[in-house]
Amino acid sequence: MRQTARAIPRNHPHIVQTEGVCGGRPRIRDSRIPVRTIAGLYRQGEPVAEILDTYPQLDPAAVDDAIGYYLDHQKEIDAEIEANSLESVLAETGAVLGKNGVIRFPDKP
């Protein structure tokens, strides 16, 4: 089955959504890097130059576009960031983060 990326309308040419890729969430074209990843770094105050150091395969225009998409869809992306936070995932799965940093899942009956 061939997957087709759906371009995001408006002024975000570097952002696409593809069913089955990154959960169908907005991502940077030709990558598997979701907008939420770039938005999370941006929210933490990371300069674009440092984001590009972390993801050197990305075009600077794509990072700028991901930040622009985030700012245009802030409520949606913030909710996505929260849903994918460690705390939310632990709560959803019933897993526990040990003091040693190891995640333990409950025994299944």
N, C-alpha and C positions, 0 to 999 in steps of 0.2 A: 504494500500500500504506500503510495507516494504522499508525502506530507507537503502541504502548500502553506507557505508563510503568508499571513495576511498583514499587509502593510497597515500601519497605524495612520489614520487620516490626520489632517492638520499639518502642523509644521514640525513633524518628527520623522524625517526620512530614514533615520538610523534605527528606529524602533519597530519591531514586528511582533506578532503573536502567531504561534503555530500550535495547533492542537497536538498534544503529545510531547511537546518540547517545553521544558521548564514548567510543566503543569499548565501550559497554555497561557501563561502569564506574559506580560510585556518583557521583551529581552532585546539586547543589542543585536542587530542584523548580523548574520554570519558568525554568531557565537552562541554559547549557552550561558551567557552572563545575563541574569535577570536585572531589570531596572532596579529592583529592590536592593540588590547587592551594591550598586553604585550609589543609590540613595542613602543606604545605611552609612557608607563611608562619608558621604557628603554631610549627613546629619551629625556625624562625629567631628566634623570640622576638617576633614582631610582635604588638602589642596588638590586641585586637578592634577598637578604635576606628580604628586605622590600616588594618586590613583593610577596614573599612567605608568609609574614605576612598578606598581603591583601588577598591572595588566598591560604589559608593553605591546601586546598584539593588537590593542585597540587603537583606533584612530582618535586623535584628540576631539575631532568634531562629534564622534559617536558618544564620547563621555559627556561632552557639553549637552548633546541632545538628550541623553539619559537623565541628566540633571534637570533639563528643561521639562522633560516629560514628567518627572517627579513633581516639580513645582506646579505643573498644570493639573496633576492628578494626585495631589498630596494626601488627601484623605484615603483614597483607595490604596496607595502604595504604603502609607503608614500602617494601615490595617494588615496588609500583606506581610510587612516587616514584623509586626507583633505576632501574627499567626505562625510565623516561622522562627520565632525566638526560641531559645533553649528552654526557657521556662514553660512556654506554651506547648512545645513538643513533649516535654517531660510530663506535663499535666495530662495531655491527650493520650499518651501511651501508658501512663502509670509507672514510668521508669523513674529511677532515683539517681541523682548525681552524688557519688560518694566523695568523701573528703580527699581521696587520692585522685579525683578527677575522672574516675571510671564510671560510666553509665551502666547501671544494672537494671535489667528488665525483670518484672515479677515472674515467678515460676507459674507456668501454665498447668492447670489441673489435668 
